[in-house]
Amino acid sequence: MSESTETIYHRVSRLEDEVATLRAEVDRLKHAMRNKIARHEISLIKKGSDVESIID
């Protein structure tokens, strides 16, 4: 096997890194959406609407 040949172990390692990066990005997006929903709920409450939060 030459040095330029990628082993299955290297491939799995790279894929695990990609998955970790994607999970971190999804977490950031979820946090941003929670903030947006919370801001929207606050604006509704300020307008006098009765709001039941959808955020856990």
N, CA, C and O atoms as CSV, one atom per row, in Angstrom:
chain,resi,resn,atom,element,x,y,z
A,1,MET,N,N,0.836,-1.174,0.000
A,1,MET,CA,C,0.000,0.000,0.000
A,1,MET,C,C,0.883,1.241,0.000
A,1,MET,O,O,1.838,1.324,0.773
A,2,SER,N,N,0.572,2.198,-0.857
A,2,SER,CA,C,1.373,3.412,-0.901
A,2,SER,C,C,0.929,4.384,0.191
A,2,SER,O,O,-0.142,4.239,0.781
A,3,GLU,N,N,1.780,5.376,0.441
A,3,GLU,CA,C,1.471,6.356,1.479
A,3,GLU,C,C,0.266,7.217,1.116
A,3,GLU,O,O,-0.408,7.737,2.005
A,4,SER,N,N,-0.017,7.377,-0.187
A,4,SER,CA,C,-1.123,8.235,-0.601
A,4,SER,C,C,-2.476,7.526,-0.511
A,4,SER,O,O,-3.519,8.166,-0.643
A,5,THR,N,N,-2.465,6.221,-0.288
A,5,THR,CA,C,-3.709,5.476,-0.173
A,5,THR,C,C,-4.326,5.715,1.191
A,5,THR,O,O,-3.678,5.556,2.225
A,6,GLU,N,N,-5.596,6.102,1.170
A,6,GLU,CA,C,-6.299,6.369,2.419
A,6,GLU,C,C,-6.836,5.058,2.982
A,6,GLU,O,O,-7.504,4.301,2.278
A,7,THR,N,N,-6.547,4.800,4.228
A,7,THR,CA,C,-7.059,3.578,4.852
A,7,THR,C,C,-8.478,3.838,5.339
A,7,THR,O,O,-8.908,4.985,5.453
A,8,ILE,N,N,-9.183,2.782,5.617
A,8,ILE,CA,C,-10.546,2.894,6.127
A,8,ILE,C,C,-10.555,3.646,7.456
A,8,ILE,O,O,-11.511,4.360,7.761
A,9,TYR,N,N,-9.506,3.489,8.237
A,9,TYR,CA,C,-9.413,4.149,9.535
A,9,TYR,C,C,-9.290,5.662,9.370
A,9,TYR,O,O,-9.899,6.430,10.115
A,10,HIS,N,N,-8.489,6.082,8.381
A,10,HIS,CA,C,-8.362,7.510,8.112
A,10,HIS,C,C,-9.686,8.081,7.602
A,10,HIS,O,O,-10.088,9.181,7.980
A,11,ARG,N,N,-10.346,7.324,6.746
A,11,ARG,CA,C,-11.628,7.771,6.193
A,11,ARG,C,C,-12.677,7.919,7.305
A,11,ARG,O,O,-13.398,8.916,7.362
A,12,VAL,N,N,-12.749,6.928,8.173
A,12,VAL,CA,C,-13.701,6.981,9.289
A,12,VAL,C,C,-13.378,8.161,10.196
A,12,VAL,O,O,-14.284,8.856,10.656
A,13,SER,N,N,-12.122,8.387,10.450
A,13,SER,CA,C,-11.703,9.506,11.288
A,13,SER,C,C,-12.134,10.833,10.672
A,13,SER,O,O,-12.647,11.706,11.373
A,14,ARG,N,N,-11.929,10.990,9.361
A,14,ARG,CA,C,-12.344,12.227,8.690
A,14,ARG,C,C,-13.852,12.393,8.748
A,14,ARG,O,O,-14.345,13.498,8.975
A,15,LEU,N,N,-14.591,11.309,8.547
A,15,LEU,CA,C,-16.051,11.380,8.601
A,15,LEU,C,C,-16.550,11.729,9.998
A,15,LEU,O,O,-17.515,12.478,10.146
A,16,GLU,N,N,-15.897,11.190,11.014
A,16,GLU,CA,C,-16.269,11.534,12.393
A,16,GLU,C,C,-16.043,13.012,12.663
A,16,GLU,O,O,-16.846,13.650,13.344
A,17,ASP,N,N,-14.953,13.561,12.133
A,17,ASP,CA,C,-14.681,14.994,12.277
A,17,ASP,C,C,-15.761,15.817,11.577
A,17,ASP,O,O,-16.219,16.828,12.110
A,18,GLU,N,N,-16.165,15.384,10.384
A,18,GLU,CA,C,-17.208,16.090,9.647
A,18,GLU,C,C,-18.533,16.045,10.406
A,18,GLU,O,O,-19.247,17.046,10.469
A,19,VAL,N,N,-18.858,14.899,10.977
A,19,VAL,CA,C,-20.094,14.761,11.753
A,19,VAL,C,C,-20.058,15.692,12.958
A,19,VAL,O,O,-21.054,16.348,13.260
A,20,ALA,N,N,-18.942,15.756,13.639
A,20,ALA,CA,C,-18.812,16.634,14.807
A,20,ALA,C,C,-18.990,18.095,14.399
A,20,ALA,O,O,-19.636,18.862,15.113
A,21,THR,N,N,-18.427,18.484,13.268
A,21,THR,CA,C,-18.577,19.847,12.771
A,21,THR,C,C,-20.033,20.153,12.447
A,21,THR,O,O,-20.541,21.220,12.791
A,22,LEU,N,N,-20.696,19.219,11.790
A,22,LEU,CA,C,-22.115,19.409,11.445
A,22,LEU,C,C,-22.989,19.481,12.687
A,22,LEU,O,O,-23.918,20.288,12.741
A,23,ARG,N,N,-22.709,18.657,13.677
A,23,ARG,CA,C,-23.479,18.701,14.927
A,23,ARG,C,C,-23.321,20.045,15.624
A,23,ARG,O,O,-24.289,20.594,16.150
A,24,ALA,N,N,-22.113,20.571,15.627
A,24,ALA,CA,C,-21.874,21.875,16.245
A,24,ALA,C,C,-22.645,22.964,15.498
A,24,ALA,O,O,-23.196,23.872,16.118
A,25,GLU,N,N,-22.682,22.874,14.179
A,25,GLU,CA,C,-23.419,23.858,13.381
A,25,GLU,C,C,-24.921,23.760,13.658
A,25,GLU,O,O,-25.596,24.782,13.782
A,26,VAL,N,N,-25.439,22.554,13.754
A,26,VAL,CA,C,-26.862,22.360,14.059
A,26,VAL,C,C,-27.175,22.930,15.442
A,26,VAL,O,O,-28.214,23.563,15.627
A,27,ASP,N,N,-26.296,22.714,16.404
A,27,ASP,CA,C,-26.505,23.265,17.744
A,27,ASP,C,C,-26.568,24.789,17.711
A,27,ASP,O,O,-27.402,25.388,18.390
A,28,ARG,N,N,-25.683,25.426,16.921
A,28,ARG,CA,C,-25.709,26.885,16.797
A,28,ARG,C,C,-27.015,27.353,16.165
A,28,ARG,O,O,-27.592,28.351,16.600
A,29,LEU,N,N,-27.484,26.644,15.146
A,29,LEU,CA,C,-28.739,27.006,14.489
A,29,LEU,C,C,-29.932,26.843,15.429
A,29,LEU,O,O,-30.829,27.686,15.458
A,30,LYS,N,N,-29.935,25.751,16.198
A,30,LYS,CA,C,-31.024,25.542,17.160
A,30,LYS,C,C,-31.042,26.662,18.199
A,30,LYS,O,O,-32.108,27.157,18.562
A,31,HIS,N,N,-29.875,27.055,18.670
A,31,HIS,CA,C,-29.786,28.131,19.654
A,31,HIS,C,C,-30.310,29.440,19.059
A,31,HIS,O,O,-31.045,30.176,19.717
A,32,ALA,N,N,-29.934,29.722,17.825
A,32,ALA,CA,C,-30.390,30.943,17.164
A,32,ALA,C,C,-31.907,30.933,16.993
A,32,ALA,O,O,-32.555,31.960,17.199
A,33,MET,N,N,-32.478,29.800,16.622
A,33,MET,CA,C,-33.927,29.706,16.450
A,33,MET,C,C,-34.641,29.863,17.785
A,33,MET,O,O,-35.684,30.513,17.850
A,34,ARG,N,N,-34.104,29.285,18.841
A,34,ARG,CA,C,-34.712,29.456,20.171
A,34,ARG,C,C,-34.726,30.926,20.569
A,34,ARG,O,O,-35.711,31.417,21.121
A,35,ASN,N,N,-33.627,31.629,20.287
A,35,ASN,CA,C,-33.565,33.053,20.599
A,35,ASN,C,C,-34.592,33.831,19.787
A,35,ASN,O,O,-35.253,34.728,20.311
A,36,LYS,N,N,-34.725,33.490,18.518
A,36,LYS,CA,C,-35.684,34.181,17.657
A,36,LYS,C,C,-37.113,33.947,18.146
A,36,LYS,O,O,-37.914,34.879,18.194
A,37,ILE,N,N,-37.427,32.722,18.503
A,37,ILE,CA,C,-38.768,32.393,19.006
A,37,ILE,C,C,-39.026,33.142,20.317
A,37,ILE,O,O,-40.106,33.697,20.520
A,38,ALA,N,N,-38.032,33.151,21.199
A,38,ALA,CA,C,-38.192,33.843,22.485
A,38,ALA,C,C,-38.432,35.333,22.262
A,38,ALA,O,O,-39.288,35.923,22.922
A,39,ARG,N,N,-37.692,35.948,21.344
A,39,ARG,CA,C,-37.900,37.372,21.058
A,39,ARG,C,C,-39.301,37.616,20.508
A,39,ARG,O,O,-39.944,38.605,20.860
A,40,HIS,N,N,-39.769,36.728,19.657
A,40,HIS,CA,C,-41.116,36.854,19.099
A,40,HIS,C,C,-42.168,36.738,20.209
A,40,HIS,O,O,-43.118,37.520,20.253
A,41,GLU,N,N,-41.996,35.766,21.096
A,41,GLU,CA,C,-42.934,35.599,22.210
A,41,GLU,C,C,-42.951,36.833,23.108
A,41,GLU,O,O,-44.013,37.259,23.561
A,42,ILE,N,N,-41.789,37.401,23.362
A,42,ILE,CA,C,-41.716,38.601,24.195
A,42,ILE,C,C,-42.463,39.749,23.526
A,42,ILE,O,O,-43.180,40.498,24.189
A,43,SER,N,N,-42.295,39.886,22.216
A,43,SER,CA,C,-43.002,40.975,21.526
A,43,SER,C,C,-44.514,40.761,21.583
A,43,SER,O,O,-45.266,41.729,21.702
A,44,LEU,N,N,-44.969,39.516,21.501
A,44,LEU,CA,C,-46.405,39.241,21.608
A,44,LEU,C,C,-46.922,39.563,23.010
A,44,LEU,O,O,-48.008,40.122,23.165
A,45,ILE,N,N,-46.147,39.210,24.014
A,45,ILE,CA,C,-46.540,39.485,25.403
A,45,ILE,C,C,-46.628,40.991,25.631
A,45,ILE,O,O,-47.553,41.469,26.288
A,46,LYS,N,N,-45.671,41.734,25.092
A,46,LYS,CA,C,-45.686,43.189,25.239
A,46,LYS,C,C,-46.928,43.790,24.592
A,46,LYS,O,O,-47.417,44.829,25.036
A,47,LYS,N,N,-47.442,43.143,23.546
A,47,LYS,CA,C,-48.646,43.624,22.861
A,47,LYS,C,C,-49.917,43.192,23.581
A,47,LYS,O,O,-51.024,43.560,23.187
A,48,GLY,N,N,-49.741,42.398,24.649
A,48,GLY,CA,C,-50.897,41.967,25.449
A,48,GLY,C,C,-51.451,40.606,25.064
A,48,GLY,O,O,-52.491,40.199,25.583
A,49,SER,N,N,-50.791,39.905,24.182
A,49,SER,CA,C,-51.257,38.566,23.784
A,49,SER,C,C,-50.915,37.558,24.871
A,49,SER,O,O,-49.890,37.666,25.544
A,50,ASP,N,N,-51.792,36.582,25.025
A,50,ASP,CA,C,-51.534,35.477,25.948
A,50,ASP,C,C,-50.753,34.430,25.168
A,50,ASP,O,O,-51.266,33.858,24.206
A,51,VAL,N,N,-49.527,34.180,25.574
A,51,VAL,CA,C,-48.627,33.298,24.815
A,51,VAL,C,C,-48.237,32.115,25.671
A,51,VAL,O,O,-47.865,32.264,26.835
A,52,GLU,N,N,-48.326,30.937,25.079
A,52,GLU,CA,C,-47.814,29.730,25.727
A,52,GLU,C,C,-46.539,29.351,24.991
A,52,GLU,O,O,-46.572,29.088,23.789
A,53,SER,N,N,-45.433,29.322,25.688
A,53,SER,CA,C,-44.140,29.094,25.054
A,53,SER,C,C,-44.070,27.712,24.428
A,53,SER,O,O,-44.573,26.730,24.974
A,54,ILE,N,N,-43.425,27.665,23.255
A,54,ILE,CA,C,-43.194,26.377,22.598
A,54,ILE,C,C,-41.779,25.889,22.838
A,54,ILE,O,O,-41.396,24.808,22.392
A,55,ILE,N,N,-40.996,26.708,23.559
A,55,ILE,CA,C,-39.621,26.335,23.856
A,55,ILE,C,C,-39.591,25.518,25.131
A,55,ILE,O,O,-40.185,25.896,26.142
A,56,ASP,N,N,-38.887,24.383,25.073
A,56,ASP,CA,C,-38.754,23.524,26.266
A,56,ASP,C,C,-37.742,24.076,27.220
A,56,ASP,O,O,-37.500,23.487,28.274
